[in-house]
Amino acid sequence: GCFECCIKCLGGIPYASLIATILLYAGVALFCGCGHEALSGTVNILQTYFEMTRAAGDVIDVFTMIDIFKYVIYGVAAAFFVYGILLMVEGFFTTGAIKDLYGDFKITTCGRCVSAWFIMLTYIFMLAWLGVTAFTSLPVYMYFNLWTICRNATVVDGANLCLDLRQYGIVTIGEEKKVCTTSESFTKMCDSNELNMTFHLFIVALAGAGAAVIAMVHYLMVLSANWAYVKDACRMQKYEDIKSKEEQELHDIHSTRSKERLNAYT
């Protein structure tokens, strides 16, 4: 009995939704954790080697934007933790409705509506994660340029290479915040482990965003399949109800005629 119970429980697990949820949590965890630490490292690099300071008052500068991005990361982590749980519950709900044949008609109808609603939300979130992935690639590109300048400075002697933050819109045109290979701060920055670590953290955050996109696509396939199965279950249940009703009517007609014949005979 225990073995059969375990088999029954394992048969009701929505494995496709489980895999997508694990992939979603892994991607969001990588993006949020590594992205937060990479932003903190970026603040230290800007303050230490580019000699930038926070603007006084309510002026929105690059440090304020980084703080906003950190709060956005907190919200993303919390929101998708809850959303992953909701999708798993939907998977169990739909799988349970299908396993029971498809179950009661009211349950399958509700499951169909829930699946359609989650399909729409997941599609929107997939587009949002595509935007996040594209946005995360920007700091990776910036740090790749900086890392390339550091590598070329050690290969080419006497090369005067500079990185100007105005090229990336980090500072206004009137501010000149740049480091060149001839400056001491540039040499310290290239030799520090902080630059290399921040660069790789952004790469991992980009990979996490890509994993979240794949999870969203996986969820779309699962939800679309569940919606189709539940829709078929609704039709099957309607057919069974009509068939049962017709059989009962035929049985009642046959019983009525038999009684009439018996009464006529007696």
C-alpha positions as CSV (number, residue, x, y, z in Angstrom):
1,G,0.0,0.0,0.0
2,C,2.8,2.4,0.8
3,F,4.5,1.6,-2.5
4,E,1.3,2.2,-4.5
5,C,0.7,5.5,-2.6
6,C,4.3,6.6,-3.5
7,I,3.7,5.7,-7.1
8,K,0.4,7.6,-7.2
9,C,2.0,10.7,-5.6
10,L,5.0,10.6,-8.1
11,G,2.5,10.2,-11.0
12,G,0.8,13.4,-9.9
13,I,3.9,15.6,-9.9
14,P,4.1,18.0,-12.9
15,Y,7.7,17.3,-13.9
16,A,7.8,19.7,-16.8
17,S,6.6,22.5,-14.5
18,L,9.1,21.4,-11.8
19,I,12.0,21.6,-14.3
20,A,10.9,25.0,-15.5
21,T,10.6,26.2,-11.9
22,I,14.1,25.0,-11.0
23,L,15.5,26.7,-14.1
24,L,13.6,29.9,-13.3
25,Y,14.8,30.0,-9.7
26,A,18.4,29.3,-10.7
27,G,18.3,32.0,-13.4
28,V,16.7,34.6,-11.1
29,A,19.1,33.8,-8.2
30,L,22.1,34.2,-10.5
31,F,20.8,37.4,-12.0
32,C,19.8,39.0,-8.7
33,G,22.8,37.8,-6.6
34,C,25.5,38.4,-9.1
35,G,23.9,41.6,-10.4
36,H,23.7,43.1,-7.0
37,E,27.3,42.4,-6.2
38,A,28.4,43.6,-9.6
39,L,26.6,46.9,-9.1
40,S,28.3,47.3,-5.7
41,G,31.7,46.6,-7.3
42,T,30.9,49.2,-10.0
43,V,30.3,51.8,-7.4
44,N,33.6,51.1,-5.8
45,I,35.4,51.2,-9.1
46,L,33.8,54.6,-10.0
47,Q,34.6,56.1,-6.7
48,T,38.2,54.7,-6.4
49,Y,39.6,54.9,-9.9
50,F,37.4,57.4,-11.7
51,E,37.2,59.7,-8.6
52,M,33.5,60.1,-8.9
53,T,31.4,61.2,-5.9
54,R,27.7,61.2,-5.2
55,A,25.8,64.3,-6.2
56,A,24.4,66.4,-3.3
57,G,20.7,66.9,-3.0
58,D,18.0,65.1,-5.1
59,V,20.1,65.1,-8.3
60,I,19.8,61.8,-10.2
61,D,23.3,60.6,-11.0
62,V,24.8,57.2,-11.8
63,F,25.0,56.2,-8.1
64,T,21.3,57.0,-7.7
65,M,20.5,54.9,-10.7
66,I,22.6,52.0,-9.3
67,D,20.6,52.2,-6.1
68,I,17.4,52.1,-8.0
69,F,18.6,49.0,-9.9
70,K,19.4,47.3,-6.6
71,Y,15.8,47.9,-5.4
72,V,14.5,46.6,-8.7
73,I,16.6,43.4,-8.1
74,Y,15.0,43.0,-4.7
75,G,11.6,43.3,-6.2
76,V,12.4,40.9,-9.1
77,A,13.7,38.2,-6.7
78,A,10.6,38.4,-4.5
79,A,8.1,38.6,-7.4
80,F,9.5,35.6,-9.3
81,F,9.8,33.5,-6.1
82,V,6.1,33.9,-5.7
83,Y,5.3,33.5,-9.4
84,G,7.3,30.2,-9.5
85,I,5.2,28.8,-6.6
86,L,2.0,29.9,-8.4
87,L,3.0,28.1,-11.6
88,M,3.9,25.0,-9.7
89,V,0.5,25.1,-8.0
90,E,-1.1,25.5,-11.4
91,G,0.8,22.5,-12.7
92,F,-0.4,20.4,-9.8
93,F,-3.9,21.7,-10.2
94,T,-4.0,21.0,-14.0
95,T,-2.3,17.6,-13.7
96,G,-4.7,16.6,-11.0
97,A,-7.7,17.6,-13.1
98,I,-6.3,15.6,-16.1
99,K,-5.4,12.5,-14.0
100,D,-9.0,12.2,-12.8
101,L,-10.2,12.3,-16.3
102,Y,-10.2,14.4,-16.3
103,G,-12.1,15.2,-13.2
104,D,-15.2,17.2,-12.5
105,F,-16.3,19.5,-15.2
106,K,-16.2,22.6,-13.0
107,I,-12.6,21.8,-12.0
108,T,-11.4,21.4,-15.5
109,T,-13.2,24.6,-16.6
110,C,-11.5,26.5,-13.8
111,G,-8.1,24.9,-14.7
112,R,-8.6,26.0,-18.3
113,C,-9.2,29.6,-17.3
114,V,-6.2,29.6,-14.9
115,S,-4.0,28.1,-17.7
116,A,-5.0,30.8,-20.2
117,W,-4.4,33.5,-17.6
118,F,-0.9,32.2,-16.8
119,I,-0.1,31.8,-20.5
120,M,-0.7,35.6,-21.0
121,L,1.3,36.5,-17.9
122,T,4.2,34.2,-18.8
123,Y,4.3,35.6,-22.3
124,I,4.5,39.2,-20.9
125,F,7.3,38.1,-18.4
126,M,9.2,36.4,-21.2
127,L,9.3,39.7,-23.2
128,A,10.3,41.5,-20.0
129,W,13.2,39.1,-19.4
130,L,14.3,39.5,-23.0
131,G,14.6,43.2,-22.3
132,V,16.4,42.5,-19.0
133,T,18.9,40.3,-20.9
134,A,19.5,42.9,-23.5
135,F,20.0,45.6,-20.8
136,T,22.4,43.3,-18.8
137,S,24.5,42.9,-21.9
138,L,25.4,46.6,-21.8
139,P,27.6,46.5,-18.7
140,V,29.2,43.3,-20.0
141,Y,30.1,45.2,-23.2
142,M,31.5,48.2,-21.2
143,Y,33.6,46.0,-18.9
144,F,34.8,43.9,-21.9
145,N,36.1,47.2,-23.4
146,L,37.8,48.1,-20.2
147,W,39.3,44.6,-19.8
148,T,40.5,44.7,-23.4
149,I,42.2,48.1,-22.8
150,C,44.0,46.7,-19.8
151,R,45.1,43.7,-21.8
152,N,46.3,45.8,-24.7
153,A,48.2,48.1,-22.4
154,T,50.3,45.3,-21.2
155,V,51.0,44.0,-24.7
156,V,51.7,47.3,-26.5
157,D,54.4,49.3,-24.8
158,G,53.9,53.1,-24.9
159,A,50.3,52.9,-26.1
160,N,48.1,55.7,-24.8
161,L,44.6,54.2,-24.5
162,C,41.8,55.9,-22.6
163,L,38.4,55.0,-21.4
164,D,36.0,58.0,-21.3
165,L,32.7,57.5,-19.3
166,R,31.0,60.1,-21.5
167,Q,31.0,57.6,-24.3
168,Y,28.6,55.4,-22.4
169,G,26.4,58.2,-21.0
170,I,27.4,57.6,-17.4
171,V,28.3,61.2,-17.0
172,T,27.3,64.4,-18.8
173,I,29.2,65.8,-21.7
174,G,30.5,68.7,-19.5
175,E,32.2,66.2,-17.1
176,E,35.4,64.6,-18.1
177,K,35.8,61.3,-16.2
178,K,38.3,59.1,-18.0
179,V,41.4,57.0,-17.2
180,C,44.3,56.4,-19.5
181,T,47.0,53.8,-19.6
182,T,49.6,56.4,-18.7
183,S,47.9,57.2,-15.3
184,E,48.7,55.5,-12.1
185,S,45.0,54.8,-11.2
186,F,44.6,52.9,-14.5
187,T,47.5,50.6,-13.6
188,K,46.1,50.0,-10.2
189,M,42.6,49.3,-11.5
190,C,43.9,46.8,-14.1
191,D,46.0,45.0,-11.4
192,S,43.2,44.9,-8.9
193,N,41.0,41.8,-8.5
194,E,37.9,44.0,-8.2
195,L,37.7,44.8,-11.9
196,N,38.1,41.1,-12.9
197,M,35.5,40.0,-10.3
198,T,32.9,42.6,-11.3
199,F,33.3,41.8,-15.0
200,H,32.7,38.1,-14.4
201,L,29.8,38.8,-12.0
202,F,28.1,40.7,-14.8
203,I,28.7,37.8,-17.2
204,V,27.1,35.4,-14.7
205,A,24.2,37.8,-14.2
206,L,23.7,37.9,-18.0
207,A,23.7,34.1,-18.1
208,G,21.1,34.1,-15.3
209,A,18.8,36.4,-17.2
210,G,19.2,34.1,-20.3
211,A,18.3,31.1,-18.1
212,A,15.1,33.0,-16.9
213,V,14.2,33.6,-20.6
214,I,14.6,29.8,-21.3
215,A,12.4,29.0,-18.2
216,M,9.7,31.4,-19.5
217,V,9.7,29.7,-22.9
218,H,9.6,26.3,-21.2
219,Y,6.6,27.5,-19.1
220,L,4.8,28.7,-22.2
221,M,5.1,25.3,-23.7
222,V,3.9,23.6,-20.5
223,L,1.0,25.9,-20.0
224,S,-0.1,25.7,-23.6
225,A,0.0,21.9,-23.4
226,N,-2.0,22.0,-20.2
227,W,-4.5,24.3,-21.6
228,A,-5.0,22.0,-24.6
229,Y,-5.4,19.0,-22.4
230,V,-7.9,20.6,-20.1
231,K,-9.8,21.9,-23.1
232,D,-10.0,18.3,-24.4
233,A,-11.0,17.1,-20.9
234,C,-13.9,19.6,-20.9
235,R,-15.1,18.2,-24.3
236,M,-14.7,14.6,-23.1
237,Q,-16.6,15.3,-19.9
238,K,-19.4,16.9,-21.9
239,Y,-19.5,13.9,-24.2
240,E,-19.6,11.5,-21.2
241,D,-22.4,13.5,-19.6
242,I,-24.5,13.5,-22.8
243,K,-23.9,9.8,-23.4
244,S,-24.8,8.9,-19.8
245,K,-28.0,11.0,-20.1
246,E,-29.0,9.3,-23.3
247,E,-28.4,5.9,-21.9
248,Q,-30.5,6.7,-18.9
249,E,-33.3,8.0,-21.1
250,L,-33.2,4.8,-23.2
251,H,-33.2,2.7,-20.0
252,D,-36.2,4.6,-18.7
253,I,-38.1,4.2,-22.0
254,H,-37.3,0.4,-22.0
255,S,-38.5,0.1,-18.5
256,T,-41.7,2.0,-19.2
257,R,-42.5,-0.2,-22.2
258,S,-41.8,-3.3,-20.3
259,K,-44.2,-2.3,-17.6
260,E,-46.8,-1.4,-20.2
261,R,-46.5,-4.8,-21.8
262,L,-46.7,-6.5,-18.4
263,N,-49.8,-4.6,-17.5
264,A,-51.4,-5.4,-20.9
265,Y,-50.6,-9.1,-20.5
266,T,-52.1,-9.2,-17.0
